[in-house]
Amino acid sequence: MSRKLTILSITVWFAFLTVLASGNGIAQQIDCQKATTTNDMKFCAEQSYKAADKRLNEVYQKVLSGETGEQKKLLIEAEEMWIKFRDDSCRFEITVSPDGREYPIFLNGCLEKLTRYRTADLEKYLSQRDGSSGSQPPVKTSTVASLPDGNYRYVSAKFASFTVSDDELVKAGGYELRVRKKGNKLTSILGQIDSGNTICISGDVSGNTVVGRAVEVSEPPFNPKDTIRSAGEEFAAWDLMGGSILKVRRGKKVGNKIEYASALLNLSGLNRINTGTRPAPVSCP
């Protein structure tokens, strides 16, 4: 009887491992640049944070290996306190309910942001201590969330200079995003350079991601046919870049507008330029 149970247990365990391996294989096939479902975006946010955490551990071990005595003890204690600070800070910073579907996306985004900040600090210390620039390039820490309150402008096109004229912008084409930031709240207007169609997005910002709502205003004559990107629970791309900038869902037509109850704005692939003459909106209609 005992032998039969053992064989049965091994069979069940093998089946579990097979399903697990199959699940991991499916997860590895997710293209995070084109992720549209909440589950896919949760997975991608988690993987991005894990990559940042792995890099931090590598740098931390390099710093730790070069310290001795009291200095080494202080570093270990500081790292333990920093981990607690990071976790508590993210729980405080995120205003989305922990029960919300997007909460893991926000949480991992915040953890990744603070992890990269810590990595940059340790890399700077390592560079000064060893008198070298290090074997790895410095970590980019400029995110929308880290910017002071104010107005900003982002575009999908790339320019050699920070200051861009209207003529240069029209010639390059693509998308323009005007942003107003106050605390962790962000209001922005996104539109194609050569189109009158725009969409206003408002919500909470973490790193380079904004979670909130959106309102699209169509250039006249307003045509309600095939204009709602997603009326259901699945996110759909709003921009023509496969949704790499904006994904929306739960849309409905209200007059000459389309209101999306849920929107995800990603500024990671955009380039910041001078603010220009037109400010971002104070609020969405």
C-alpha positions as CSV (number, residue, x, y, z in Angstrom):
1,M,0.0,0.0,0.0
2,S,2.8,2.4,0.9
3,R,4.6,1.6,-2.4
4,K,1.4,2.3,-4.4
5,L,1.1,5.7,-2.6
6,T,4.7,6.5,-3.4
7,I,4.3,5.7,-7.1
8,L,1.0,7.7,-7.2
9,S,2.8,10.7,-5.5
10,I,5.6,10.6,-8.0
11,T,3.1,10.5,-10.9
12,V,1.2,13.4,-9.5
13,W,4.4,15.4,-8.9
14,F,5.6,14.7,-12.4
15,A,2.3,15.9,-13.8
16,F,2.6,19.1,-11.8
17,L,6.1,19.8,-13.0
18,T,5.0,19.2,-16.6
19,V,2.1,21.7,-16.2
20,L,4.5,24.2,-14.5
21,A,7.1,23.9,-17.2
22,S,4.4,24.3,-19.9
23,G,3.1,27.4,-18.1
24,N,6.6,28.9,-17.9
25,G,7.1,28.2,-21.6
26,I,3.9,30.2,-22.3
27,A,5.0,33.0,-20.1
28,Q,8.4,33.2,-21.8
29,Q,6.6,33.8,-25.1
30,I,4.9,37.0,-23.9
31,D,6.1,40.0,-25.9
32,C,6.1,42.7,-23.2
33,Q,6.2,45.5,-25.9
34,K,2.8,44.3,-27.1
35,A,1.2,43.1,-23.8
36,T,-2.5,44.0,-23.7
37,T,-4.1,41.8,-21.1
38,T,-3.8,42.7,-17.4
39,N,-2.2,39.3,-16.6
40,D,0.5,39.8,-19.3
41,M,1.2,43.3,-18.0
42,K,1.5,42.0,-14.5
43,F,3.9,39.4,-15.7
44,C,6.0,41.9,-17.6
45,A,6.1,44.4,-14.7
46,E,7.2,41.6,-12.4
47,Q,10.0,40.5,-14.8
48,S,11.2,44.1,-15.2
49,Y,11.5,44.5,-11.5
50,K,13.2,41.1,-11.1
51,A,15.8,42.2,-13.7
52,A,16.4,45.5,-11.8
53,D,16.7,43.6,-8.5
54,K,19.2,41.2,-10.0
55,R,21.4,44.0,-11.2
56,L,21.2,45.7,-7.7
57,N,22.3,42.4,-6.0
58,E,25.3,42.2,-8.4
59,V,26.4,45.8,-7.7
60,Y,25.8,45.3,-3.9
61,Q,28.0,42.2,-3.8
62,K,30.8,44.1,-5.6
63,V,30.6,46.9,-3.1
64,L,30.4,44.4,-0.2
65,S,33.4,42.4,-1.3
66,G,35.6,45.4,-1.1
67,E,34.6,46.4,2.4
68,T,35.9,45.1,5.8
69,G,35.3,45.6,9.5
70,E,33.0,48.4,10.6
71,Q,32.5,49.7,7.1
72,K,31.1,46.3,5.9
73,K,28.9,46.1,8.9
74,L,27.4,49.5,8.2
75,L,26.8,48.6,4.6
76,I,24.8,45.5,5.5
77,E,22.8,47.4,8.1
78,A,22.1,50.2,5.6
79,E,20.9,47.7,3.0
80,E,18.5,46.1,5.4
81,M,17.1,49.5,6.3
82,W,16.9,50.5,2.7
83,I,14.8,47.3,1.8
84,K,12.3,48.2,4.5
85,F,12.2,51.8,3.3
86,R,11.6,50.7,-0.3
87,D,8.8,48.4,0.7
88,D,7.1,50.9,3.0
89,S,7.6,53.7,0.6
90,C,5.9,51.9,-2.2
91,R,3.0,50.8,-0.1
92,F,2.5,54.5,0.9
93,E,3.1,55.9,-2.6
94,I,0.6,53.7,-4.4
95,T,-2.9,55.1,-4.1
96,V,-4.5,52.2,-6.1
97,S,-6.4,49.8,-3.9
98,P,-4.4,46.6,-3.1
99,D,-7.5,44.7,-4.3
100,G,-7.4,46.4,-7.7
101,R,-6.4,44.4,-10.8
102,E,-3.7,47.0,-11.7
103,Y,-2.1,47.1,-8.2
104,P,0.7,44.6,-9.0
105,I,1.6,46.6,-12.0
106,F,2.0,49.7,-9.9
107,L,3.7,47.9,-7.1
108,N,6.4,46.3,-9.3
109,G,6.8,49.6,-11.1
110,C,7.5,51.4,-7.8
111,L,9.8,48.7,-6.6
112,E,11.7,48.8,-9.9
113,K,12.1,52.6,-9.7
114,L,13.5,52.7,-6.2
115,T,15.7,49.7,-6.9
116,R,17.3,51.4,-9.9
117,Y,17.9,54.5,-7.8
118,R,19.7,52.4,-5.2
119,T,21.7,50.7,-7.9
120,A,22.8,54.1,-9.3
121,D,23.9,55.2,-5.8
122,L,26.0,52.1,-5.2
123,E,27.5,52.2,-8.7
124,K,28.5,55.8,-8.1
125,Y,30.1,54.8,-4.8
126,L,31.8,51.8,-6.4
127,S,33.2,54.1,-9.2
128,Q,34.6,56.6,-6.7
129,R,36.1,53.9,-4.4
130,D,37.7,51.9,-7.2
131,G,38.7,55.0,-9.3
132,S,37.0,53.7,-12.4
133,S,33.8,54.1,-14.3
134,G,32.8,50.4,-13.8
135,S,32.2,47.7,-16.3
136,Q,28.5,48.5,-16.7
137,P,27.0,51.7,-18.1
138,P,25.2,53.9,-15.5
139,V,21.6,53.1,-14.8
140,K,19.1,55.7,-16.2
141,T,17.1,57.1,-13.4
142,S,15.1,59.9,-15.1
143,T,11.4,58.9,-14.8
144,V,8.3,61.0,-15.0
145,A,7.5,60.3,-11.4
146,S,10.9,61.7,-10.3
147,L,10.4,65.0,-12.1
148,P,9.4,68.2,-10.1
149,D,5.8,69.4,-10.5
150,G,5.3,71.3,-13.7
151,N,4.6,71.0,-17.4
152,Y,6.5,68.7,-19.7
153,R,6.4,67.5,-23.3
154,Y,7.2,64.2,-24.8
155,V,7.4,63.0,-28.4
156,S,7.8,59.7,-30.2
157,A,10.3,61.1,-32.7
158,K,14.0,61.4,-31.8
159,F,15.8,64.8,-32.1
160,A,19.5,65.7,-31.7
161,S,18.6,68.7,-29.6
162,F,16.3,69.2,-26.5
163,T,14.9,72.4,-28.1
164,V,12.6,71.5,-31.0
165,S,10.7,74.0,-33.2
166,D,7.1,73.4,-34.4
167,D,8.3,73.0,-38.0
168,E,10.8,70.3,-36.9
169,L,8.0,68.5,-35.0
170,V,5.6,68.6,-37.9
171,K,8.3,67.3,-40.3
172,A,9.2,64.4,-38.0
173,G,5.6,63.4,-37.3
174,G,4.6,60.8,-34.8
175,Y,3.0,61.5,-31.4
176,E,3.1,64.4,-29.0
177,L,2.3,64.2,-25.3
178,R,1.8,67.3,-23.2
179,V,2.0,66.6,-19.5
180,R,1.0,68.4,-16.3
181,K,2.4,66.8,-13.2
182,K,1.5,67.5,-9.6
183,G,2.7,65.1,-6.9
184,N,1.9,61.6,-8.2
185,K,-1.0,62.9,-10.2
186,L,-0.6,63.5,-13.9
187,T,-2.9,65.0,-16.6
188,S,-1.8,64.8,-20.2
189,I,-3.1,65.2,-23.8
190,L,-1.8,62.7,-26.5
191,G,-2.3,63.2,-30.2
192,Q,-0.8,62.5,-33.6
193,I,1.2,65.4,-35.0
194,D,-0.8,65.4,-38.3
195,S,-4.2,64.6,-36.8
196,G,-6.9,66.6,-34.9
197,N,-7.8,63.5,-32.9
198,T,-6.6,63.8,-29.3
199,I,-7.1,61.9,-26.1
200,C,-6.8,63.2,-22.6
201,I,-5.4,60.9,-19.9
202,S,-5.4,61.5,-16.1
203,G,-4.3,59.2,-13.3
204,D,-1.6,58.2,-10.9
205,V,2.0,58.0,-12.0
206,S,4.6,55.5,-10.9
207,G,8.0,55.4,-12.7
208,N,7.0,56.0,-16.3
209,T,3.6,54.4,-16.1
210,V,0.3,56.2,-15.6
211,V,-2.9,54.3,-14.6
212,G,-6.2,56.1,-14.8
213,R,-8.9,57.1,-17.2
214,A,-9.0,58.7,-20.7
215,V,-11.3,60.8,-22.8
216,E,-11.0,60.9,-26.6
217,V,-12.3,63.9,-28.6
218,S,-12.8,63.3,-32.3
219,E,-12.3,65.9,-34.9
220,P,-15.6,66.7,-36.7
221,P,-17.6,65.2,-38.2
222,F,-17.8,62.8,-35.3
223,N,-18.3,59.2,-36.5
224,P,-19.1,56.7,-33.8
225,K,-18.5,53.7,-36.0
226,D,-15.4,51.6,-35.2
227,T,-13.9,54.3,-33.0
228,I,-14.2,52.7,-29.6
229,R,-11.0,50.7,-29.2
230,S,-12.3,48.5,-26.4
231,A,-15.7,48.4,-24.6
232,G,-14.8,45.3,-22.6
233,E,-12.3,44.2,-20.0
234,E,-9.4,43.6,-22.4
235,F,-6.9,46.5,-23.1
236,A,-6.6,47.6,-26.7
237,A,-4.0,49.8,-28.4
238,W,-5.0,53.4,-28.9
239,D,-1.9,54.6,-30.8
240,L,-0.7,53.2,-34.1
241,M,2.5,51.9,-32.5
242,G,0.8,48.8,-31.2
243,G,-0.2,50.3,-28.0
244,S,3.4,51.0,-26.8
245,I,2.2,54.4,-25.7
246,L,-1.4,54.0,-24.6
247,K,-3.8,51.1,-24.0
248,V,-7.5,51.6,-23.1
249,R,-10.5,49.6,-22.2
250,R,-14.1,50.0,-20.9
251,G,-15.0,52.6,-23.5
252,K,-18.4,54.2,-24.2
253,K,-19.6,57.0,-26.4
254,V,-20.8,60.1,-24.6
255,G,-21.8,62.9,-27.1
256,N,-18.9,63.7,-29.3
257,K,-16.5,62.0,-26.9
258,I,-15.4,58.5,-26.0
259,E,-14.7,57.9,-22.4
260,Y,-12.5,55.1,-21.3
261,A,-12.8,54.1,-17.6
262,S,-9.4,52.4,-17.6
263,A,-6.2,53.5,-19.4
264,L,-2.5,52.7,-19.2
265,L,0.0,55.3,-20.4
266,N,3.6,54.3,-20.9
267,L,6.2,57.1,-21.4
268,S,9.3,54.8,-21.4
269,G,9.7,54.9,-25.2
270,L,9.0,58.6,-25.5
271,N,11.6,61.4,-25.6
272,R,11.3,64.6,-23.5
273,I,11.8,67.9,-25.3
274,N,11.1,71.6,-24.5
275,T,7.6,72.3,-23.3
276,G,6.6,74.5,-26.2
277,T,3.9,77.2,-26.2
278,R,0.8,75.0,-25.5
279,P,0.4,73.9,-21.8
280,A,-1.0,70.6,-20.8
281,P,-4.7,70.5,-19.6
282,V,-5.5,71.0,-16.0
283,S,-8.1,68.3,-16.2
284,C,-9.8,66.0,-18.7
285,P,-13.3,66.9,-19.9
